[in-house]
Amino acid sequence: MGQMIDITRPDGGSLSAYLSGIDPARPSVIVLQEWWGLNDHIKSIVDRFDADGFNALAPDLFHGRVTKDADEASHLMNGLDFPGAVHEDIAAALTYLKGINQTVAVMGFCMGGALTIASAALLDGFSAAVCFYGVPPKAFASPANITIPFQGHFGKKDDWVTPEVVAKIESDMRAAGRHPELYSYDADHAFFNKTRPEVYDAGAAELAWERMIDFLGDNL
């Protein structure tokens, strides 16, 4: 099991994060939360990375706020300072993990997936990135600017990151000379979240996890 720690942001502020067990010989993964906050589900993913041979850390992007209410979650996400989350919170997580092992990947779900793309496009120092059904506003960060190995997982029934949006991500990246590894599943948005039975798809979730672990193993 992991533990909550405090890390220091570039601006000198403090940030809470959930940290797995640590082995300096292992590469690391930053896990970025959905709009619900740093809840037990996200912490369980950090623990799962630990069990699969990676150090992992999930920064608390909502600074202590967690909800199960969709309206409140939407309010929290819409109120998030996305540039600050990338350049302060996620940058702090990257710096912390690089102090343990220089090889670090970033991944996330939904809101965290969008921030994964933004972090991979805007921050230096990541070795790979994996996005689950998220995309940031193009004016903030374009997937075409990602130069590191990138893998994406999307649901064909997603009405937010639709198949058309996924096709645009791929076409923009390939036009820029990138080689993304993208997968689409016959599933809904948030198909990986086992705490949401109305959308969870065990088969798609397990296949996506296996593909991600193989990808990270090849690139970290």
Summary of the structure (lengths in Angstrom):
residues: 220
radius of gyration: 15.8
end to end distance: 23.0
largest distance: 44.2
contacts: 756
relative contact order: 0.13
helix: 38%
strand: 20%
